[in-house]
Each structure stands twice: as C-alpha cells, then as structure tokens.
C-alpha cells in the first residue's frame, strides 16, 4: 500500500497561473482533506470531502476549488494563483464518516511557491 | 467558533527530562483528540490519540490526558531523547473534520 500519494512534490507558479494538485489514496478511505501549512499557523483546513460525492469548505477555502473525482482521488485547484497561496499543501484521508473519531493519514505534501 | 489553542509554541528540555504540551478546544461536541509529530520536511504522523470516553492513555514514554469539563488535553513525554525533537500538533474533532493547534517546536538537548 502506498497510502496517500500527492503530486507534484514541488511547483513554482507565476501570479495568475492555474494548477491542480493531485491526491490519491489506496486505503479505501471514505473521507479526504486538503490542508495548508504555513510557518507559525499550524495546519489549516481548506476543503474536505466526508464521503464520495460530497465536498465542504474548511477554514480557508477562498481561492481554491476541489473535486472528489471518485473514492480514491481528491484534487485541489488554484484558478488564479496569488503569492499568499505560497505554502505547503497536505492531503489526508480517514476511514470514517458520520463523525470523525479515527486518525488522518497524510501524504508527503506539495511545496508550492507563487512568485 | 472552531478553535484549538496550543501552548507553548517552543519548548527546550535537557535529554532525560519530561516535556508537557497543552491544548484547549472550544467545541464541547469534540470527541476525538489526536497528537501528531512532524519532523523537518516530513509529513505529520500520528503518535497517540484519545477519545472522549477515556481520561488518560499511555504508550511507552508518551501519554495524553483529557479533561472534558475544562476542555483541555495534554501530551506528556517522559525521558526525552534527541530524536523526540520535532514539531508537535494537537487536534480536536469537529463533526467530520480535525481542527489543529498551531504547533509546539520541541528541542531536546543532549
């Protein structure tokens, strides 16, 4: 099992460019999440998908869109990148729906720089 | 609102000493409280978790305590070792998601 796989590992964008961060899990988990990590601010939830076919906003959704393509895959799209979106992005998954009481499993992260 | 506060932000201890990190949460419906360790350049990894029907849980040198009435929980690391140096995050559940604290950078000096 690969667990949670994120691509790409690194990306540099110019302001205004768009891109999609990919995430896939092979653990048959129901829930998937996108977090961003900035120095001194911990992990902040951008969007999540509690089950296939549903998506919901987290704490910091502005400037992002998501697609739960199927049970395995959950992508994050930046339509018009801004320097404020420079961050490390982590995808995570969890087996649980109907109330989270099991751990999140994280991917290795995507380091995004917007110039 | 959704808020998890974590203290201290940095903690330096001598090898062999104990380290304690404290978190408070605001949502009384939270019932799951994991702790993650993140080494430099790596992903967060679960080290221990506790559910609301339990007051304390231990796993070798680490333990977590939960006070639901006061809405706070703590991570205790005993006999610290240099390899314990990392950033530690607490989190609290809110329905289908986890809200994280801002992290504690622990440094263990030999």
Interface residues (C-beta under 8 A of the other chain):
Chain A: X31 X33 X35 X40 X41 X42 X43 X44 X45 X48 X50 X56 X58 X59 X90 X96 X97 X98 X99 X100 X101 X102 X103 X104 X106 X107 X108 X109
Chain B: X2 X6 X9 X31 X32 X34 X42 X43 X44 X45 X46 X49 X51 X89 X93 X94 X95 X96 X97 X98 X99 X100 X101 X102 X103
